[in-house]
């Protein structure tokens, strides 16, 4: 049973990883297109693209950590970062 669960979870994470790779590839293609259209690339657009990539990666990492806590039977930390600041 556990092998089946890990296989299903593995496919889910593989799908999420591929989604992230797709985002990175799309953003890279946008940068390439910007370079072809002009001699320079707008830095603010690059920052927004990097923010989107890191945001997705952070979300995936947080979900993975949460699932590890649940799988191990521990109480996961709060997922809302502002809760820690109160």
N, CA, C and O atoms as a GROMACS GRO file, in nm:
protein
  344
    1UNK      N    1   0.082  -0.120   0.000
    1UNK     CA    2   0.000   0.000   0.000
    1UNK      C    3   0.087   0.126   0.000
    1UNK      O    4   0.059   0.221  -0.073
    2UNK      N    5   0.191   0.125   0.082
    2UNK     CA    6   0.276   0.244   0.089
    2UNK      C    7   0.347   0.268  -0.044
    2UNK      O    8   0.370   0.383  -0.081
    3UNK      N    9   0.382   0.162  -0.115
    3UNK     CA   10   0.446   0.180  -0.245
    3UNK      C   11   0.353   0.251  -0.341
    3UNK      O   12   0.396   0.337  -0.418
    4UNK      N   13   0.222   0.214  -0.337
    4UNK     CA   14   0.125   0.280  -0.423
    4UNK      C   15   0.112   0.427  -0.387
    4UNK      O   16   0.105   0.512  -0.475
    5UNK      N   17   0.108   0.457  -0.257
    5UNK     CA   18   0.095   0.596  -0.213
    5UNK      C   19   0.215   0.678  -0.258
    5UNK      O   20   0.199   0.790  -0.306
    6UNK      N   21   0.334   0.622  -0.241
    6UNK     CA   22   0.453   0.698  -0.280
    6UNK      C   23   0.459   0.716  -0.431
    6UNK      O   24   0.507   0.818  -0.480
    7UNK      N   25   0.412   0.616  -0.504
    7UNK     CA   26   0.411   0.629  -0.650
    7UNK      C   27   0.316   0.740  -0.692
    7UNK      O   28   0.350   0.821  -0.779
    8UNK      N   29   0.197   0.744  -0.632
    8UNK     CA   30   0.101   0.850  -0.666
    8UNK      C   31   0.156   0.986  -0.629
    8UNK      O   32   0.147   1.081  -0.707
    9UNK      N   33   0.213   0.997  -0.510
    9UNK     CA   34   0.271   1.123  -0.466
    9UNK      C   35   0.386   1.165  -0.555
    9UNK      O   36   0.405   1.283  -0.583
   10UNK      N   37   0.464   1.066  -0.599
   10UNK     CA   38   0.576   1.096  -0.687
   10UNK      C   39   0.530   1.152  -0.820
   10UNK      O   40   0.592   1.244  -0.874
   11UNK      N   41   0.422   1.098  -0.873
   11UNK     CA   42   0.369   1.149  -0.999
   11UNK      C   43   0.317   1.291  -0.982
   11UNK      O   44   0.336   1.375  -1.070
   12UNK      N   45   0.252   1.318  -0.868
   12UNK     CA   46   0.201   1.452  -0.841
   12UNK      C   47   0.316   1.552  -0.836
   12UNK      O   48   0.306   1.660  -0.895
   13UNK      N   49   0.424   1.518  -0.766
   13UNK     CA   50   0.537   1.609  -0.757
   13UNK      C   51   0.610   1.621  -0.890
   13UNK      O   52   0.663   1.727  -0.922
   14UNK      N   53   0.612   1.513  -0.966
   14UNK     CA   54   0.674   1.520  -1.098
   14UNK      C   55   0.597   1.618  -1.186
   14UNK      O   56   0.656   1.695  -1.262
   15UNK      N   57   0.466   1.614  -1.175
   15UNK     CA   58   0.382   1.706  -1.251
   15UNK      C   59   0.407   1.850  -1.208
   15UNK      O   60   0.418   1.940  -1.293
   16UNK      N   61   0.417   1.874  -1.077
   16UNK     CA   62   0.442   2.009  -1.027
   16UNK      C   63   0.581   2.058  -1.070
   16UNK      O   64   0.598   2.174  -1.107
   17UNK      N   65   0.678   1.968  -1.064
   17UNK     CA   66   0.813   2.003  -1.107
   17UNK      C   67   0.813   2.040  -1.256
   17UNK      O   68   0.878   2.136  -1.297
   18UNK      N   69   0.741   1.962  -1.335
   18UNK     CA   70   0.734   1.991  -1.478
   18UNK      C   71   0.663   2.124  -1.504
   18UNK      O   72   0.699   2.196  -1.597
   19UNK      N   73   0.563   2.157  -1.421
   19UNK     CA   74   0.497   2.287  -1.432
   19UNK      C   75   0.597   2.400  -1.408
   19UNK      O   76   0.599   2.498  -1.482
   20UNK      N   77   0.680   2.384  -1.305
   20UNK     CA   78   0.781   2.485  -1.274
   20UNK      C   79   0.882   2.496  -1.389
   20UNK      O   80   0.920   2.606  -1.428
   21UNK      N   81   0.924   2.383  -1.442
   21UNK     CA   82   1.017   2.385  -1.556
   21UNK      C   83   0.955   2.456  -1.676
   21UNK      O   84   1.023   2.528  -1.748
   22UNK      N   85   0.826   2.436  -1.695
   22UNK     CA   86   0.756   2.500  -1.805
   22UNK      C   87   0.754   2.652  -1.787
   22UNK      O   88   0.775   2.727  -1.883
   23UNK      N   89   0.730   2.697  -1.663
   23UNK     CA   90   0.731   2.841  -1.635
   23UNK      C   91   0.869   2.899  -1.664
   23UNK      O   92   0.880   3.003  -1.729
   24UNK      N   93   0.973   2.832  -1.617
   24UNK     CA   94   1.110   2.880  -1.640
   24UNK      C   95   1.139   2.885  -1.790
   24UNK      O   96   1.197   2.982  -1.839
   25UNK      N   97   1.099   2.783  -1.861
   25UNK     CA   98   1.122   2.780  -2.006
   25UNK      C   99   1.047   2.893  -2.076
   25UNK      O  100   1.102   2.959  -2.164
   26UNK      N  101   0.922   2.915  -2.037
   26UNK     CA  102   0.843   3.024  -2.097
   26UNK      C  103   0.909   3.159  -2.072
   26UNK      O  104   0.917   3.243  -2.161
   27UNK      N  105   0.955   3.179  -1.948
   27UNK     CA  106   1.018   3.307  -1.914
   27UNK      C  107   1.149   3.324  -1.990
   27UNK      O  108   1.180   3.434  -2.035
   28UNK      N  109   1.224   3.217  -2.003
   28UNK     CA  110   1.349   3.224  -2.079
   28UNK      C  111   1.321   3.262  -2.223
   28UNK      O  112   1.393   3.342  -2.282
   29UNK      N  113   1.215   3.205  -2.280
   29UNK     CA  114   1.178   3.238  -2.418
   29UNK      C  115   1.136   3.385  -2.429
   29UNK      O  116   1.166   3.450  -2.530
   30UNK      N  117   1.067   3.437  -2.327
   30UNK     CA  118   1.029   3.578  -2.328
   30UNK      C  119   1.153   3.668  -2.328
   30UNK      O  120   1.159   3.766  -2.401
   31UNK      N  121   1.251   3.633  -2.246
   31UNK     CA  122   1.376   3.710  -2.240
   31UNK      C  123   1.446   3.704  -2.376
   31UNK      O  124   1.495   3.806  -2.426
   32UNK      N  125   1.451   3.587  -2.434
   32UNK     CA  126   1.514   3.572  -2.565
   32UNK      C  127   1.444   3.658  -2.669
   32UNK      O  128   1.510   3.722  -2.752
   33UNK      N  129   1.312   3.661  -2.666
   33UNK     CA  130   1.235   3.744  -2.759
   33UNK      C  131   1.263   3.892  -2.735
   33UNK      O  132   1.278   3.968  -2.831
   34UNK      N  133   1.270   3.933  -2.608
   34UNK     CA  134   1.300   4.074  -2.577
   34UNK      C  135   1.436   4.112  -2.631
   34UNK      O  136   1.453   4.222  -2.684
   35UNK      N  137   1.534   4.023  -2.619
   35UNK     CA  138   1.668   4.053  -2.668
   35UNK      C  139   1.668   4.066  -2.820
   35UNK      O  140   1.743   4.147  -2.875
   36UNK      N  141   1.587   3.988  -2.887
   36UNK     CA  142   1.582   3.995  -3.033
   36UNK      C  143   1.513   4.123  -3.078
   36UNK      O  144   1.547   4.180  -3.182
   37UNK      N  145   1.414   4.169  -2.998
   37UNK     CA  146   1.339   4.289  -3.034
   37UNK      C  147   1.417   4.417  -3.011
   37UNK      O  148   1.397   4.516  -3.081
   38UNK      N  149   1.506   4.417  -2.912
   38UNK     CA  150   1.584   4.537  -2.883
   38UNK      C  151   1.721   4.496  -2.830
   38UNK      O  152   1.746   4.380  -2.798
   39UNK      N  153   1.808   4.594  -2.823
   39UNK     CA  154   1.945   4.566  -2.778
   39UNK      C  155   1.952   4.541  -2.628
   39UNK      O  156   2.047   4.479  -2.580
   40UNK      N  157   1.853   4.589  -2.554
   40UNK     CA  158   1.855   4.573  -2.408
   40UNK      C  159   1.728   4.503  -2.362
   40UNK      O  160   1.628   4.497  -2.434
   41UNK      N  161   1.734   4.451  -2.241
   41UNK     CA  162   1.619   4.385  -2.180
   41UNK      C  163   1.579   4.469  -2.059
   41UNK      O  164   1.664   4.506  -1.978
   42UNK      N  165   1.452   4.498  -2.048
   42UNK     CA  166   1.400   4.577  -1.938
   42UNK      C  167   1.421   4.502  -1.806
   42UNK      O  168   1.368   4.393  -1.787
   43UNK      N  169   1.497   4.562  -1.715
   43UNK     CA  170   1.529   4.498  -1.587
   43UNK      C  171   1.404   4.471  -1.504
   43UNK      O  172   1.397   4.368  -1.436
   44UNK      N  173   1.307   4.561  -1.508
   44UNK     CA  174   1.186   4.539  -1.427
   44UNK      C  175   1.110   4.416  -1.475
   44UNK      O  176   1.051   4.345  -1.393
   45UNK      N  177   1.110   4.390  -1.605
   45UNK     CA  178   1.045   4.269  -1.656
   45UNK      C  179   1.119   4.144  -1.609
   45UNK      O  180   1.057   4.044  -1.575
   46UNK      N  181   1.252   4.151  -1.607
   46UNK     CA  182   1.330   4.038  -1.558
   46UNK      C  183   1.301   4.011  -1.411
   46UNK      O  184   1.288   3.896  -1.370
   47UNK      N  185   1.291   4.117  -1.332
   47UNK     CA  186   1.262   4.101  -1.190
   47UNK      C  187   1.126   4.036  -1.170
   47UNK      O  188   1.111   3.947  -1.087
   48UNK      N  189   1.027   4.080  -1.245
   48UNK     CA  190   0.893   4.021  -1.234
   48UNK      C  191   0.894   3.873  -1.274
   48UNK      O  192   0.827   3.791  -1.212
   49UNK      N  193   0.969   3.840  -1.377
   49UNK     CA  194   0.979   3.701  -1.420
   49UNK      C  195   1.045   3.615  -1.312
   49UNK      O  196   0.998   3.506  -1.280
   50UNK      N  197   1.154   3.666  -1.256
   50UNK     CA  198   1.222   3.592  -1.150
   50UNK      C  199   1.133   3.576  -1.028
   50UNK      O  200   1.133   3.472  -0.963
   51UNK      N  201   1.057   3.680  -0.996
   51UNK     CA  202   0.965   3.673  -0.883
   51UNK      C  203   0.863   3.562  -0.905
   51UNK      O  204   0.833   3.486  -0.812
   52UNK      N  205   0.809   3.552  -1.024
   52UNK     CA  206   0.711   3.448  -1.054
   52UNK      C  207   0.772   3.308  -1.039
   52UNK      O  208   0.709   3.218  -0.983
   53UNK      N  209   0.894   3.292  -1.088
   53UNK     CA  210   0.962   3.163  -1.078
   53UNK      C  211   0.989   3.127  -0.932
   53UNK      O  212   0.957   3.016  -0.889
   54UNK      N  213   1.047   3.220  -0.856
   54UNK     CA  214   1.078   3.193  -0.716
   54UNK      C  215   0.952   3.172  -0.633
   54UNK      O  216   0.951   3.090  -0.541
   55UNK      N  217   0.847   3.245  -0.664
   55UNK     CA  218   0.721   3.229  -0.593
   55UNK      C  219   0.667   3.087  -0.611
   55UNK      O  220   0.623   3.024  -0.515
   56UNK      N  221   0.669   3.038  -0.734
   56UNK     CA  222   0.622   2.902  -0.762
   56UNK      C  223   0.711   2.800  -0.692
   56UNK      O  224   0.660   2.704  -0.634
   57UNK      N  225   0.842   2.819  -0.698
   57UNK     CA  226   0.935   2.726  -0.634
   57UNK      C  227   0.915   2.726  -0.483
   57UNK      O  228   0.918   2.620  -0.420
   58UNK      N  229   0.895   2.844  -0.422
   58UNK     CA  230   0.873   2.854  -0.278
   58UNK      C  231   0.745   2.782  -0.239
   58UNK      O  232   0.741   2.712  -0.138
   59UNK      N  233   0.640   2.799  -0.318
   59UNK     CA  234   0.512   2.733  -0.290
   59UNK      C  235   0.528   2.582  -0.295
   59UNK      O  236   0.477   2.511  -0.208
   60UNK      N  237   0.598   2.531  -0.395
   60UNK     CA  238   0.621   2.386  -0.405
   60UNK      C  239   0.702   2.335  -0.286
   60UNK      O  240   0.672   2.228  -0.233
   61UNK      N  241   0.803   2.411  -0.244
   61UNK     CA  242   0.885   2.369  -0.130
   61UNK      C  243   0.802   2.368  -0.003
   61UNK      O  244   0.815   2.275   0.078
   62UNK      N  245   0.717   2.469   0.016
   62UNK     CA  246   0.633   2.476   0.135
   62UNK      C  247   0.534   2.360   0.138
   62UNK      O  248   0.511   2.301   0.243
   63UNK      N  249   0.475   2.327   0.023
   63UNK     CA  250   0.383   2.214   0.016
   63UNK      C  251   0.455   2.084   0.049
   63UNK      O  252   0.400   1.998   0.119
   64UNK      N  253   0.576   2.068  -0.001
   64UNK     CA  254   0.652   1.946   0.025
   64UNK      C  255   0.684   1.934   0.173
   64UNK      O  256   0.672   1.826   0.230
   65UNK      N  257   0.723   2.043   0.237
   65UNK     CA  258   0.753   2.042   0.380
   65UNK      C  259   0.629   2.007   0.460
   65UNK      O  260   0.636   1.928   0.554
   66UNK      N  261   0.515   2.065   0.424
   66UNK     CA  262   0.390   2.038   0.494
   66UNK      C  263   0.353   1.890   0.483
   66UNK      O  264   0.314   1.828   0.582
   67UNK      N  265   0.366   1.834   0.364
   67UNK     CA  266   0.334   1.693   0.344
   67UNK      C  267   0.429   1.603   0.422
   67UNK      O  268   0.387   1.499   0.472
   68UNK      N  269   0.557   1.641   0.434
   68UNK     CA  270   0.652   1.563   0.513
   68UNK      C  271   0.611   1.561   0.660
   68UNK      O  272   0.617   1.457   0.724
   69UNK      N  273   0.570   1.676   0.713
   69UNK     CA  274   0.526   1.681   0.852
   69UNK      C  275   0.404   1.592   0.873
   69UNK      O  276   0.398   1.516   0.970
   70UNK      N  277   0.309   1.600   0.784
   70UNK     CA  278   0.187   1.520   0.797
   70UNK      C  279   0.221   1.372   0.786
   70UNK      O  280   0.170   1.291   0.863
   71UNK      N  281   0.305   1.337   0.692
   71UNK     CA  282   0.343   1.197   0.672
   71UNK      C  283   0.413   1.142   0.796
   71UNK      O  284   0.394   1.025   0.831
   72UNK      N  285   0.493   1.223   0.863
   72UNK     CA  286   0.565   1.179   0.981
   72UNK      C  287   0.482   1.189   1.109
   72UNK      O  288   0.528   1.151   1.216
   73UNK      N  289   0.360   1.241   1.098
   73UNK     CA  290   0.272   1.249   1.213
   73UNK      C  291   0.299   1.367   1.304
   73UNK      O  292   0.256   1.367   1.419
   74UNK      N  293   0.370   1.466   1.255
   74UNK     CA  294   0.400   1.585   1.334
   74UNK      C  295   0.303   1.697   1.299
   74UNK      O  296   0.232   1.691   1.198
   75UNK      N  297   0.301   1.799   1.383
   75UNK     CA  298   0.220   1.916   1.353
   75UNK      C  299   0.303   2.009   1.265
   75UNK      O  300   0.411   2.053   1.304
   76UNK      N  301   0.252   2.039   1.146
   76UNK     CA  302   0.329   2.128   1.059
   76UNK      C  303   0.329   2.272   1.110
   76UNK      O  304   0.237   2.312   1.180
   77UNK      N  305   0.432   2.348   1.074
   77UNK     CA  306   0.434   2.489   1.112
   77UNK      C  307   0.326   2.564   1.035
   77UNK      O  308   0.277   2.514   0.934
   78UNK      N  309   0.289   2.682   1.081
   78UNK     CA  310   0.188   2.759   1.008
   78UNK      C  311   0.237   2.791   0.868
   78UNK      O  312   0.355   2.819   0.847
   79UNK      N  313   0.144   2.787   0.772
   79UNK     CA  314   0.183   2.815   0.634
   79UNK      C  315   0.176   2.963   0.602
   79UNK      O  316   0.233   3.008   0.503
   80UNK      N  317   0.106   3.040   0.685
   80UNK     CA  318   0.095   3.184   0.663
   80UNK      C  319   0.210   3.252   0.737
   80UNK      O  320   0.215   3.248   0.860
   81UNK      N  321   0.300   3.313   0.666
   81UNK     CA  322   0.420   3.372   0.726
   81UNK      C  323   0.387   3.486   0.820
   81UNK      O  324   0.465   3.514   0.911
   82UNK      N  325   0.272   3.554   0.802
   82UNK     CA  326   0.238   3.667   0.889
   82UNK      C  327   0.200   3.619   1.028
   82UNK      O  328   0.207   3.697   1.124
   83UNK      N  329   0.160   3.492   1.043
   83UNK     CA  330   0.126   3.440   1.175
   83UNK      C  331   0.247   3.444   1.267
   83UNK      O  332   0.234   3.465   1.388
   84UNK      N  333   0.366   3.423   1.211
   84UNK     CA  334   0.488   3.424   1.290
   84UNK      C  335   0.522   3.564   1.342
   84UNK      O  336   0.591   3.577   1.442
   85UNK      N  337   0.472   3.666   1.275
   85UNK     CA  338   0.508   3.803   1.312
   85UNK      C  339   0.418   3.860   1.421
   85UNK      O  340   0.454   3.960   1.485
   86UNK      N  341   0.302   3.800   1.443
   86UNK     CA  342   0.209   3.853   1.544
   86UNK      C  343   0.260   3.835   1.685
   86UNK      O  344   0.192   3.874   1.780
   0.00000   0.00000   0.00000
